[in-house]
């Protein structure tokens, strides 16, 4: 994705030099996020905060949470249900193009960590067939792994302070298997700008 979008953005950024217009010092975004892993669609939220050093460059902190649907398993000796949550904490550079009026396209490259928590409960039949007993269990496991990715977003300015993130698309990768497989994240939300710099 970065190899496709970067040449386009570099062309637009050439127009930023010599443009003395002001820009927001801080931008905060919050909204809905849709995560797709394999064939599973996972709802959640996404928030980010950017510190802009000039009109086109900033440092982005990105945070998101997604809640996987409950799954179940059952046979003669075991019945189990489980549900997982994942939380991402990412940081990296962001490039913005502010020469298109109310429209601001961006690209970013992010690195960080993802924390996954899984809760499972159920019933196990032990001692079968001599003296079967039904035992209940409940457990929670968690793990944290490295993750990274790249993406793009498109904002529309409504007022000087408020805007709409029309869409954000991220391609994410984790270092290990399981929930760490490559995946896509889509999002939309509200943009709030603070401060003015020039």
N, C-alpha and C positions, 0 to 999 in steps of 0.2 A: 504494500500500500504506500509506504513512504517513497519508494523508488518511482511510483507513478505520480504522486502528488507533489513531491519536492520541486521538480523543475518548474511546474506551474506556479508554485508559491514564490520561488526565487525570482521569477519574472515580475510578479506583482510587487515584491519587496523592493525591487530596484526603484520603483516609483515612490517609495516611502522617503528616500533620501531627499533632503531639500524641502520636505513638507513640514512646516513648523506648527501644524495644528496640535492642540492639546489631546491628551489621551487619559483614560482612567488609570489611577495608580493601583487600584485593587478591583478585582471582579470576583463575585461569588455566584455560584450556580447551584441550584437544587431542583430535583425532579424525579420523574419515573425512569426506571431502567429495566430493560428486557435482555436477559442473558440466554444464549442458546448454546447448549453443550450436547454434541451429537444430535439426537432427535428430541431432546428434552427442552421445553421452553420454561424459563424460570423468571418469575417477576421479582422486582426489588426496587431499590432506590439508588440514586447516585448524587453525590455532592462534590464540589470542587472549589478551590480558592486559588487565584492567580495574583502574583505580584508582578506588575509590568515595569520593566526598567526603561523602556522606550516604546514608541508606537508599534513596533513589530515583534519585540522579544519579551518574554516573561517566563517566570518559574511557576509551574502548575503543581498543586497538590490535589490528588484525586482520591475519593473515598467512595466505596459502594458496598451494598449488602444485598444478597440474593437468597431466596428461601425456596429450596427444592421441595417438590410435592412428596407427600408421604408414600412410601412403598411398603408392600407386604409380602410375606412368604409363609406358606403353610404346607405341612404334610402330616403324616400320622404321628410323628414324634415331636414336632416342633412347629410353633406358630410365632411369627416375629413381624413387627412393624418397625420401620426406621424413618427418620427425617433428618435432613442435613441443611445447614446454613453455611454460606461462605461470605467472607468479608475481605475486601481488597484495600490496601493502603499503598498508593503509588505517588511517585514524584519524578518530574522531569521538565525539560524545556518545551516551550510552546511558541509557535510563530503565528502572528496574526496579520491580516491584511485589512487596513482601515481606510482604503482609498475608494471604496465602493458605496459611499453614502451610508445608508442605514444598514447595509449588509456587511457582516464581518465573518469571513471564513477563516479557519484556523487548522493547523496540524500540530500534533504533539507526539513525543516519544517518552514513554514512562517505564520506570522500574520500581520494584518494591516487593511486597509480600502479600500472600493470601492466607487467611486463617480459615480452616474448615472445621466445623463442629458437627458431629453426628450423634443423635440420640436414638437408642434402640431399646425395645421392650418386648416381652412375649412370655410364652409358656414352653417349657421343655419337659418331655416325659422321660424319666430315667428309670433304671431297674427293670426295663421291659425284657422278657415277658414274665419273669418270676414274681416280682413285687413292684409293679409300676407305680411311680409317684409323679405327680404334676408339680413342677417347680416353676415359679415365676422369676423373671429376671428383668433388670433395668440397668442400662449403662450408658455413659457418655464418653466419647472419644474425641480428640481434637488433634490437629496438626497444623503447622505453619511452614510454608514453602516459598521459595523465590518465584516471582512472576514478573512479566514485563509485556510490553505491547506498544502498538502505535495506532493512531487514529486521527480523525478529522471531525470538525463540528462546524455548524453554520448558525450564526446569531443574527437576529433582526432587532434593531434598536427601536423601541417604542417611545421612550423619553430619554433625556440625558442620563437618568438614573436607572431606568428599568428597560429590560429587553427580554426577548423570548429566544431560547435555544430551540431552534426548529428541529434539529436532529444532531445527534452525536453518534458516530460509528467507531468502534474500537475492535481491533484484532488482538486477542490476548493469548499469551502462552505461559504455561507453567513448567517448572523444571522436571516434574515427575509425572507418572501415569495417574490413572484414576480421575479425580476432578481436575488434574493438571493438564488434560489434553487441550489442544488449541481450540479456541472458541471465539464467538462473536458477542459483542455487547452493543445494544442500541439504547439511546436515551433521548429524552426531551425534558425541558424544564424552564425555569425563570432565571434571568440574569439580573443581578444587582451590582451597580458600579459605585465605587467610593473614591473620592479625591480626584484631583485633576493635576496633570503634569504636562509640561511642554518642552 
